[in-house]
Amino acid sequence: MDAIRLDHVSKIYHVGAVETRALNDVSLSIGEGEFTALVGPSGSGKTTLLQLIGCLDKPDAGAVKIKGQDVTRFSANQRADLRRTSIGFVFQFFALVPVLTAYENVELPLLLSGVKPSERRERVNGLMRAVGLEDRANHRPDQLSGGQQQRVAIARALAPRPVLVLADEPTANLDTANGQQAMEIMERLNKETGTAFVYATHDPRVIAYARRVVKMQDGAIVDAGVA
């Protein structure tokens, strides 16, 4: 089964009398366990596509399906539940909770989902080891480097054992070495967990990690790559 399927999806934004078609009749399937890059110039629709896949917004036309469920028919609460349990996010600016430690940031989605304490400890400790930060578990974000913060964000995204992880320009605020390390960690965890990763980027060094490249331009997919 596909992890994600979009059927003839369109999204239009209105600012006053100006209409912008951010996505125009987009159809795309992402299989379980894929490691896929969305690429294209600014304004091509990459971020809008991630927002729809991540149930952060709804299309104006077409259907978005996650593991066969048509999420365009979901209520706001149902979409929030799906995000909490099935979709992980890695943001360009890390989006960690500043008053929480690295450990607590990774644990947070599990607390919100009611995971038992013993299982929380096992998952969080395992993920902190997986991203090489077990010795920084008790540090707050302001005590971590940018690269370390992004590794915490990757661990947090994977904590609920999601169907897919979405990343929007995940290396844009990292130097070359830290960006490379973040991508290597995501690539390794993709293989180890079987979680599908979809990330938007325009950096050729980051694109090189993808096993599939989906090219976008003017709100449309011009090359869906090899599934």
N, C-alpha and C positions, 0 to 999 in steps of 0.2 A: 504493500500500500504506500502511496505517496505520503510523505510527511506534510507537504503543502501542495495545494492545487489552486490556481487562479484561473477562472473561466471568464474571458471577455470583460475584464475589470476596467472601469473608467472612474476617474476622480477629477472633479472640477472645483476650483476655488474661485470665489467672488470677492473682489475688493471694490466696493462701490459699483460702478457700471462696468468695470473691467473683469472679464472672465478668463481664467487661466486653466487650461486643460493639462493637469499634472500627469495624468495617465490616460492613455487612449486605447481602449480595447486590448488590454494586455492579458495574454494567456500564458501560463507557465506552470510546470510541475517540478517539484524538488523531492527527490527520493529520500528515504530514511538513510541516515548516515552520510549524506553528501557534504562536501566542503566546497561551497560555491561562493564566488565573488560576483557582486553586481558592480559593473564599471560603466563609466560614462561621464561626460562633462557636467559641470554645475548646472542644475535645472533640468537634467535628463529624466528625473523621476525616481532616482534610487531611494532617497529618503522616504518619499511618499509610499513607495512600494513596501519598504520595511515597516512603515507605520500600519499599513493595512494587514500585512502578514502577522504583525504583532498584536493585532486587535486593539490598537490605540486609536483607530479611526475606521470608518465604514466607507465603502465605495458608493458612488452614485449609481453605478450600474455593474452588473456582473456578480459573481460569487467568489468568496474566499473560503477554502476548505482546509481545515487542519485535521489530519488523520481521518478524513472522510466526513467530518462534521462541518456543515455550512454555517460558519460563524457570523455571516452577514444576517442571519435570522436570530442571532442571540440578543438577549437584552444586555444592557450595560453591566448589570451584575454578573450575568453569565460570562461575558467577555472578561471581566475582572477575575473571575474564578479560573478561567482558562489561562490567563496570563500568569497567575500565581503558581499554577501546578504544571503547566506544559510548555511555557515559553520563557527562556532566559534572555536577558539583555546585557550587552556590553556597550557602554556609551563612550563617546569621544572624550568627555570630561570626567569620566570615572563614576560620578554620582554616588559616592560613598556617603554614609551618614557620618558627619564629622565628630560627633560625640561618642561614637561607638568604636571599639577596637576592631582590628582586622577580623579576629575570630567572630565577634558579635555581628559584624556586617555580613559575613558569610552565613551565619546562623539565622539571621533575621527572616528570610523567606520561609525557613522551616518552622520558626515560631509562629508565623502568620498562618501556616498550614496545619498547625497542631501536631507536628511530628513529636513523638515521645523523646524525652531528654536523652535516653541512652542512644537512640538512633541518631539524634542530632549530633551528639559528641562524636560518634563514629564517622558520620558523613563529613562534618566540618574538619575534624583532625585529618581525615584522609585527603580532603581537598587542599588543606593548607600544606600538607606534604607534597601533593601533586604539583603545586605551583611554586614549591621551594621556599615557603614562608613560615614554616613551623616555628622558627626562632623570632618571628615578628608578630606572632598571634596577638600579643597584648599591646601592640602599638596602635595608636590612633592614626587616621589618615595624614594628619599634619606632621607625623613623625616618620612618614614613609616617603620614598622617592616616587616620582611619577610612574616609573616602571613597576614598582612594587604595588602601587595603588591599582594599576590596571590588572595586575595578577590577582589581587583580591577581588576585583570586579569579575574576572573570569571565573574564579572559584564560586563566587556568589551566584552567578548565572547558572552554574551547573548543580548547585546544591539541591534543588527540587527534583533532580533527574528529569529534565524537560525533554520534550520531543525535539525541540529545536532551540538553538541559540542564535540571536540576531545581533549583529555588531555594526554600528554606523561609524565609519572612519576610525577604527579602534586604535590605530597607531598615530593619528594625526598630531597628538600632543606629546609624542615620545621621540627621543633621539633615535638614531639608526640602530644602535645596539639594543636598546630596550624594546623598540618596535619589533626587531627580529626575534627577541626572546618571547615577546607576547604571542607572536604568530606561531612560533615553534610549539609553545605550550598549548595553544588552541588546536593546532594540527594534531598533536599527540593525544590530547584528551578526546578529540573527535574520533580518532581511531580506537581508543581504549573504551569509550562509553557507547559508541554508536549513535551519539546525538548528532543530528544534522546541524551544520553551521552555515549561515548565510551572512556575508558581510559586504558592506558597501565601501568602495575605495577608489581612488584615482592614482594611487601610488604603484608604479610598475613593480617595485620590490615586494609589495604586499600581494599584488595580483599573482605573482609567481608561485605562491603557496597553494593557490586554488587548484582543485582537481576538475573544476568546471568554471567557465567564465561566461557570464550572461552580460551582453553589451546592450546599453540603453541609450537612446537619443530622442529628444523631444517627446518624452512621455510614452515611448514605444520601445519594445524589444526588437533590436535589429539583428541580433545573433544570440540564440539560446544556448549555444555551446553544446557539448556532448553530455548527455545525462548518463 
